[in-house]
Amino acid sequence: MYKISKQFAFSASHQLFGLGEDHPCARLHGHNYVVTVHLKAEKLDNTGFVKDYRALSMVKEYIDNHLDHRHLNDVISGNPTAENIAYYLFSIFKSDIPELYAVEVSETPKTSAIYDSGC
């Protein structure tokens, strides 16, 4: 199995609900997010790629146009946790990128959440 990944970055604010008043994530705050898309294939294409990285430009365009410098509560239904953002992005791109099997979202250099389709 061949696997590749590519990272994208954006900055956005959010506020998480259902937490105690004293929880810092209950307050309006922001992150410099890093999104990593993970692709895999059993065979390489004629060029020797799982997928040409340039073919992933749609991910960058979507992130730039819909997530960057936005308030994520206005974009994503439900609590915009890293877990929910990962699933949200996976569901947007899976049909256009069949090799996609996971999306990872990092809010800080020490934390990340991954939605893995299990395939």
PyMOL commands that set and color helices and strands:
alter all, ss='L'
color gray80, all
select helices_A, chain A and resi 24-26+53-67+72-74+82-93
alter helices_A, ss='H'
color red, helices_A
select strands_A, chain A and resi 2-14+29-41+100-108+111-116
alter strands_A, ss='S'
color yellow, strands_A
deselect
rebuild
show_as cartoon
